[in-house]
Structures are given as C-alpha cells and as structure tokens.
Amino acid sequence: MINIGLSGWGDHELGGSRGKLREYGAHYPIVELDSSFYAIQPERNYLKWLQETPDNFSFIIKAYQGMTGHLRGESPFEGGIDQMFEVFMQSIRPVQEAGKLKAVLFQYPPWFDCTKPNVAVLRDAKARMGDVPLALEFRHQSWFTEDMREKTLSFMRSEGWMHSICDEPQAGIGSVPTVLEVTHPEMTMVRFHGRNVGGWVQNSETNWREVRYLYNYNQRELQEWKGWLLELQKQTREVCVIFNNNSGGHAAGNAKELMEMLGVDYEGLAPRQLDLF
C-alpha cells in the first residue's frame, strides 16, 4: 500500500477551498501535522481534527522541537524533558485511541551528527515514547557515510525505528542522501523536500521556509520515484509519501501527479464539495 499526502493542510488550494482539513480529506488519506513541531497541541485540537476527517484518514505527527534538539532559548516546561514528553504523549492520545496515528516523526537537526551520545539520545526518545510507532529522519550526512550507513540502518531495525527516506538537495554535511532502505516491516516514510540547493543552504532568518522548499518536481523525477516506491512497497506493509515542497504551491500538484502515475485510487475519502458555478 502506498499512501500519499502533504505536509499540513493550510498552505494548499484544494477544490476551491484553502486551509480546510475537511476539504483536504477529500483528496488525500494522510497528512503530516507540522504544527505539533512548533508547539505541543492541546487535546481539543486533535479532537476537532479527528471529527473533521473520515474514518480511514491518518495523521503523521511531527515531534515537538524540544524533543529533537531544535528548541532555541528556554524550554517552556519547568519539569524539563520528562514533562515535555509526558505532555506530548498525553496530547496525541486521542489520535492513537482513534486508530488514526500512523507515526510520530522524529526529525533531527543538521547538527545532530553520528556520535555515541546522540545514539543514546535516540534510545532515550524511543524508550520514552513506549508503544507509539516512530519514524526517524536525519539531517546530517555522518549517519550515512560509507562506513556508517549499514550500522545506522541496522540500529534502526533493531530499535524499531521506521525509516523516513528523504528526497532533498545535496547541499553538504547538513543534508542526507536518498537511502532506499526499509527498516521496519510495518511502514516506511518518504518525504519530498524539493531539490532547491541554493535555498537549502541560504541563511536568511526571515523567509527561509519560503525559499528552502520552493521546488516543482518534473515528470522525469516523479517517474523515477514511481519505480523506487514500487520496490519499497515489496519490503514493507505500507509506504507513506509526504510532499513538503509547499513554498510555491507545488506539493498538491506533485502529489496528484504521482498518484496518477501509480494508478492509486483511495477509498473512504471525504465527499468533495461540488463546485456549482
């Protein structure tokens, strides 16, 4: 099974509606929730989102930035990392209980390199998350150098991490290559970040998101991925594909192109609004 969706629903124009989860659920069976990265969402938000999505819909929830070492400044949690994980786990419980949680995505920052202390960080995070399904994405090349690649993949398999495979610009040590390897029998993620090398490495604090993810995949690139996805599908029960190239509004179109190439037609989507005029 290959499920295709987008990162967030607020940036996309779908069926004449913008920023509406109900309309999004008429087009895609999964979504990556990125607002959870910037702030741990209250349970009421998740309850609302559950009501707005069909029964077969699923969420990939991005781990809060303080849980992956992205947080700058003081932590808002007086109880430290223990409280941080506890509050996050409590917040996502409704999604898990509703059977709509695909995974929590732990995306580590470009400075999180392959060292023994950081391996211990991964083990600690996995232990804290208990039975929650977890996907792991690196942003530092040291995890996939020639001498560490197989060790990293073996570690992920033995520890129970799903692999989040990246399609992203190859822009130095703060990016990772596309490693087409499955580490978990249940699920594998593929995230399309675009291939805007110049935008990936620029340092502007004001509009870095708008620049970094500005990319439109062409037919040849998507066709190549079609073959790779079909191969991954043979090795894992489910492949979840997320398009994160949102800056120029290309993600939704690229996702639909890939769906057409693969010939996928999802059942149980929300009914689409009729455009009468």
N, C-alpha and C positions, 0 to 999 in steps of 0.2 A: 504494500500500500504506500502510495506517495501522496502526502497531503501538502498543499501549497497555500501559503498565506503571506501576510505583510507584517512589518513591524509597526504596531499601532494602527489605529483606525482614523485618527483625527486629521491626518495630512492628505487623505486620498479622496478624489472625486469619484463617486460610485453611483451610477444610476440617477444622476441629477442631485444627489444628496452628498453633503460633505460633513465629515466628522461625526457620523451617526453609526453606532455599533449595530443597531437593528438592520440597517441597510447593508453594512459590511457582511453580516452573517448570511445575507442572501447570495453572496458571491464567493466566499471562502469558508472552509471548515475549521480553520485555526487562525489564531492571531498571537503575535508576540507582544506581551504587555511590557512597555518600556517605562511607564510612569512609576512603576514599582522600584526602578533603579534610583530615581531621584528622591523618592520619599516612600516609606512604608505606607501602603494604602490602608485606610480604615476598612473594617469588615463590611460596613454598609456599602462601600463602593463595589466590592466584589459581589455582594448580594444583588445589587442593582444590575451589574453586568451579567450575572447568571440569568436573571429574569429576561434580559434583552436578547438572549442568544438561544438558538434551537437546541434540542436535546443532544444532537450529535456534535455540537460545537465544542472546541477545546482551546485552552489557554496554555501558552508557554510564558511563564512569569520570570522576568529578569530579576536576579537577586539584587537587593539593595546595595548601593555603592559602598556603604561602610562594611559590608560583609566580604567585599572583594578587594579592599585596599585602595579604592578610588577616592574616598572621602577626604576632602581638604578642610582643615580647620578642626574645631572641636566637635566631638560626637554629641548628638542631642540626647544620648542615652546615658543617664547617670550611672546605671548599673553595668556599663561597659558592654563588652561583646556578648556576655551571657544574656543580658536583657535585650540586646539588639536582635539576636537570633530568635529569642523567645517571642518577641513581639511580631517578628516577620512570620514565624511559623503559625502563630495564632491568626494573623491576618489572612493567610491563604487557606486556612482550614475549610471554609465554606466551598471553595473551588474543588478541593480534594474530596470532600464528602459528597459533592455533586457528581463526581466522576468526570469532571471536565479539566483536570490538570494533566497536561502531557508531561511537563517537566519544569523544574526551576533551572534557569540558565545562569551559571556562574561564569561570567566573562571577566577575566583578569586583565589588569592594565599592562601597557607596553613595558613597564619597568619590572614586572613580575617575572623574573628570569628563573632558569632551571638550577635551583640550589637545594641542598638538603633542608634548610629552614623553610623554604617555600613548599617543598613536598610535605613537610609537617603541617603547614597551613592548610593544604588540600585535605589531608587526612582528618584534621580537626573539623573542617567545614562539613565533610561527609558524615562524620560521626554526629555532629550537632543536628543535621537535617534528618536523621533517622531513616524512615522508610520512604521519604519523598524522592521521586525519581529526579535525578540531577544530570544536567548536561554541562560539559566543560569546554570552554573556549580560551585559547591562549592568544596573546598578542606579542610574544617575544620569541624570536627565532631559535633561541637556545634550546627550546623544548624539542625541536625537530631538526637539529643538526644531524649530520650523518652518523655520528657516534651515539646520539641520544634518542633518535627517532623511535627505534624499536623498544627501548627501555621505557619511554614515555607512554607508548601505546600499551605495552604490557602492564604498566602500572594502572592505567585507566581501566583496563579489562579486569584486573584482579580486584580493584577497589570499587568497581561497579559504576563508573562514570560513563555516560553516553558521550560520544564524540560530537562536538559542534565543528563541522568542517567549514572552512572559510573560503570564499572567493573574494579576495581583496587585493589592493595594489601591493606589488612587491617593492616596498619602499624602505629597505634597510632593516635593521635589527628589531624595530618596533612593529613588524608585521610578520605574519606566518605564511608559509606556502600552503597550497591546497593539498592536503594529505587525505587521499581517498581510502581511508581505513575505518572499518566498523569496530567499535569496542564494546558494544552491548547488543545482545540478541533482540531486545525489545524495540529499540529506537535509535536512529541516528539523525542528527540535525545537519542541515546545510544552510548557511547564511550568506546571502549575496550582498556584499557591501559596496559593490562597484569597483572600477579599476582606475579611478582618478588619482594617479600617482602624485601629481602636483598638489592637489587638495588634501591628500592624506598627510603630507609632511608639513604643510604650512602651519604657522604658529599663532594666527590671529585668534584672540580670545572672543571677539565679538560675533563672528559668523562662521566659526569652524565647522559646525554641523552642516550648514548650508553648502559649504564648499566641499567638505570631505566626502559626502555621499551623493555628489552630483555626477550621475553616470546613467547612460541608457545602454543596456546590453543589446547587441545586434543579433541577428538571426543565426549567424555562424557560431557565436559564443553560446547561445542558448541550445543550439543543436548539439554542440559538443557536450554540454551538461546533460542533455537528454540521455545520451549513451552512458555517461557516468552514473546517473541516477538509477538507471535500469540495472546496472551492475551492483550498486549498493543495495538495491531492493532485494536482490537474491540472498544477501547476507544478514539482513535484519528484518524484523516484522514490519517496521514502519520507518519511512523516511519523511521527516518534516522539513519542508523547504520554506525559508523566510526571506523575502526581499526587503532589504534595508536601505536601498538606494532611493530614499524618499525626497531628496532635496529638490529635484527638478520635476517631481510628479511622475517619475518613470516606473516606480515599483509596481503599481497596479497593472499597468500595461504589460510589463515584462512578465509578471505572474500569469496573466491571462494568455500570453503567447506561449509560455512553457506548458500551461495546462492543455492548450490546443495541440501542441506538438506531441504530448504524451497521450493524448486522447482520453484524459480523465474527465469524468462527469460525476460530481459528488451528489449523493442522495441525502435528503434530510436537511437541506439548507433552508433558511428562512424564505418565505414568499417575497418576491420582489414587488416594489411599488410600481404601479402602472403609470406610465407617462402618457397622459391623455391628450396633451396639446404639443 
